[in-house]
Amino acid sequence: MRYETNRHTQPVNRAERPLISNPIRPVPGSTSTIHVPWALAALVIMLALTVRGASATTTALAEYPLSASNSGPTSITTGPDGNLWFTENAGNTIGRITPAGVIMEFPLPTANSQPQSIAAGPDGNLWFTEVNGNKIGQITPAGTIHEFAVPTANSFPRGITAGPDGNVWFTEANGNKIGRISPAGVISEFSIPTSNSRPQGITADPDD
């Protein structure tokens, strides 16, 4: 597993909204990337239209408004059901959007949990971090949500990814740890040797 750190970042004010976002690359072969900041009031989906035989790529943008004007869409990923799934940090909601642009939203059980990153898991579900709730969330394609508390208090879980071992891995920015959660919800934590490293994003190593 590979993770990134931000050692010189000051401790996070939990009242602040994260500004980290994930890039969207929905069409194979497209070189365009959209970063979705939390302050956007609408979910932006990029539709890349490649003209065959032409050297340039024509890109068209379509926007799909969310139910709340300040929901703060933050992270987005492809789901195992053929839809896109995303977090609404300020709205405390997980969203699902179909290829046709139909949106459904699923509120989190824990209030003000601030969902951050989201990734498809090896178990056919979606997994996400709850930075303020200090939990790892799981949502099924049908919209059923389960939450699992991170053992370290105020750990500020941020990045999350599926691992090559069939588990899901995540970072703990304040806890200075890397976490692993099994499909059954069992969490293990691993301390980073360098103090105050503040791990952020994480991804599976292609060599694993």
N, C-alpha and C positions, 0 to 999 in steps of 0.2 A: 504494500500500500504506500502511496505517496501523499504527503500533506504539506500545506504551506503555512508559514507562521508570520506573525506581524509583531516581532519582539518589542519594537519601540512604540507600539500603540499604547496610549494611556488607558487605564481601566475604564470599562464601558459604563456610561450612565444608563441604567436599565430603562429610564424613561425615554431615551433617544430611540429613534427608529433607525434600524440598520440601513446602510446605503449600498450594501453589497448586492449584486444581482448576477443572474446567470445569463449567458448568451443563448439566443434562440437560433438554431440552424435546422429548420424543419424540412428543407428540401435537399436531398443529396446532390452534390455538385455545385451548390450555391456558395459563393465566397462572401456573402453579406452576413453581417451579424447585428442583432439588436440586443442591447442591454436594457432591461426593464427596471428602472429605479422604483423605489417604494412609493414615491409621490404621484405616480401616474394614476389617473382616475379611470382609465380604460385599459383593458388588456390588449396589447398590440401583437398581432399575429402577422408574420411576414410570409407572403406568397411569392416565391421566386419563379418567374416564368422565363425559361431559357429558350431563346430563339435558335432553332437548329440551323447550322450552317453559318451562324453569325458569330463574330468574335466577342461581342459584348453580351452581357446578361441584363435583361430588362426586369426590374423589380417593382412589383405593385404591393402597396400596403393596405391592409384592411384592419379597422379597429372595431372592437366589440365591447360596448360599455358594460360595466358591472353594476350590480344593484345598489351598491353604496358608492358615493362620489369620492370618498377618501379611504378606500379599503386597502390601498398600498400593495398591489400585486408585486411580488418580489422574486420568486423563483418559479421555473416551469420545466416540465419534463414530459417525455412521451410515456404513456401508460401501456400496459399489456393488453388493454381493451381496444386499442386503436384511437383513443382520444388523447388529448393533452390535459395534464393536471398541473395546477399551480397553487401557490400559497398567497393568501391575502394577509399580510403582516398586521396592518392596523385593523382590518375587519375581523381578525381572529377566525378565519374561514379557509377551508380548502375548496378550490374550484375545479370544475371539469368542463372542458369545452370540446365539442365534437368537431369533426372536419367541416361540418356545415355551419359552425359558429353558434350552436346552441349551448348555452351555459347553465350549469347547475352548481349550486354552492352548498357546502356542508359545514355548519358551524362546529367549532371545537367544544368539547365538554368543559374544558378548563377556561375560565374567563381570562382575558388579557394575556393569553399564552404567547402571542406573537410568533406564529409559524414562520420559519425562515426558509431553509433549503428543503427540496423534495427530490426524491429519486425513486425509480422503479426498483423493487426488490426482487430477489431470486425466487421468492415464494408466490409471485403473481399479484402482489399487493404494492401499494405506494407507501413509502416511508418518508417522514419529515421531522425536522427539528423544531422544538418549541423553546425559543431562547429565554423568554420570560417565565414560562411555565416549568422550565428545567425538566423537560420530558422529551421522549422520542415518541412520535405518533405513527400509527399505522392506519391506512384507510384502504378498504377493499374496493374493487371496481364498482361494487353495488352501493358504496357510500357508507359502510359501517366503519366507525372509528374506534380504535383502541389506543390507550396512552400508557406509557411505561416511564416511571420516574427514574431519573439519572441518580445513582447513589450519592455522588458528590454534590453537596448543596451549592446553589448559585454557580453552576459550572458553565452556563451560557453555551449550550450546544448550538453549533452553527452549520458546518458543512456535513453532508451525508452522501454515501454512495454504496452501491452493492459491491460486495467483495467476491473474490474468486473462490472463497471457501463456503459459499452458500449463506453467509451471514451479511449483515449490514453494518458498515463502519461509519463513525462520525467523529467530529472534533469537539473539544470542550475548551472554548477560548479562555474563560476565567479559571477553569479547573486545571489548565495546562496538561490535558490528557487526551489520549485517543480512546474512543469507546467502541465497543463491539456489541451488537445486539443480535441474538438468534431469532429465527422466525417465530419461536415460542415466547419471545420477550425477555430472555435472560441476558442481562447486561454485564459485561466485563470491562474494566478500565485499565489503561496502561499509561503510566506517568512518562512525560517527556523529560529526558535528561537535562535539557537547558531550561532553567527557571524563567518564568514570565515570557514564554515563547508565544503565547496566544495563538494557537493553531486555528486556522480559518477553513480553507477549502480542503477537500480530500477526494482522491480518485484511485481506482484500481490501477496498478502498474501493468502495462501490457506484457511485461516479462513474467508476471506471476502465473 
